[in-house]
Amino acid sequence: MINIRRATLEDMDTLVKLRLDFLRHMATLREDDEATLSAQFADYLSRHLNRNALAVLAETDCQVASIALLTVAEQPAHRYLPSGKSGTLLNVYTYPEYRRRGLSIQVVRRTIEEARNMGVSAIDLLATPEGKPLYEQLGFGDTPLPAMRLRIF
Ligand SMILES: CC(C)(COP(=O)(O)OP(=O)(O)OC[C@H]1O[C@@H](n2cnc3c(N)ncnc32)[C@H](O)[C@@H]1OP(=O)(O)O)[C@@H](O)C(=O)NCCC(=O)NCCS
């Protein structure tokens, strides 16, 4: 049986594990960063989860199989962001043994629904090649202006 649900602070250890497993998969986790990133993420969750961030989990037979995170930020509203609230979707991850069963699509759909209920006008993300077809299926498209970044440190 598949259970799709919003995470709470009681899921803290599971969320931290899923975050590290995702970063490991993305090859963006150095072994000596694990403790620091775990502590930062636990602290982040304790301050933001179910305030301006949310996590949706998929469980199959009580095993956590899939996750998506959403952070919500508020900025001055404009024509394409009428509420001024935008979401960033990140850490979309399904453990390899549970892939291609429609878990991520359900998790991301639920995340979009929760974002809508929070008054979010638009959701942004950076897609991996594996993730792109999933997001396209859900209606995500290219943005009219290119994303840019300045790394400060
Ligand atoms: C991308 C990822 C989250 C998909 O998870 P999943 O639970 O297998 O996805 P779903 O089963 O819900 O797939 C839904 C649809 O997305 C598309 N899709 C999913 N994985 C795909 C892949 N590897 N290649 C092409 N299309 C894919 C398909 O359209 C699929 O529908 P279908 O199986 O009926 O063809 C998973 O492969 C993963 O964790 N990858 C590593 C982390 C990652 O890249 N995350 C995305 C960050 S942006």
The ligand as an ORCA input file, in Angstrom:
! r2SCAN-3c Opt
* xyz 0 1
  C      13.835     11.287    -11.085
  C      13.246     10.387    -10.004
  C      12.940     11.245     -8.771
  C      11.958      9.734    -10.536
  O      11.391      8.983     -9.496
  P      10.323      7.843     -9.786
  O       9.612      7.572     -8.502
  O      10.967      6.707    -10.473
  O       9.358      8.586    -10.818
  P       7.935      8.083    -11.286
  O       7.871      6.586    -11.221
  O       6.904      8.857    -10.559
  O       7.974      8.496    -12.792
  C       6.999      9.292    -13.329
  C       7.337      9.583    -14.760
  O       8.513     10.360    -14.825
  C       9.270      9.959    -15.967
  N      10.515      9.352    -15.550
  C      10.861      8.952    -14.296
  N      12.121      8.474    -14.286
  C      12.577      8.570    -15.549
  C      13.798      8.224    -16.186
  N      14.839      7.697    -15.505
  N      13.908      8.445    -17.521
  C      12.897      8.967    -18.221
  N      11.704      9.306    -17.678
  C      11.552      9.118    -16.367
  C       8.427      9.018    -16.730
  O       7.596      9.764    -17.563
  C       7.621      8.381    -15.625
  O       6.453      7.825    -16.081
  P       6.482      6.318    -16.655
  O       7.232      5.459    -15.664
  O       5.017      6.004    -16.752
  O       7.175      6.405    -17.986
  C      14.239      9.232     -9.630
  O      14.698      8.616    -10.804
  C      15.434      9.707     -8.812
  O      15.372      9.753     -7.578
  N      16.525     10.067     -9.516
  C      17.724     10.549     -8.839
  C      17.535     11.945     -8.235
  C      17.025     12.943     -9.248
  O      17.534     13.071    -10.367
  N      16.001     13.690     -8.809
  C      15.429     14.774     -9.573
  C      16.030     16.031     -9.078
  S      15.562     17.396    -10.098
*
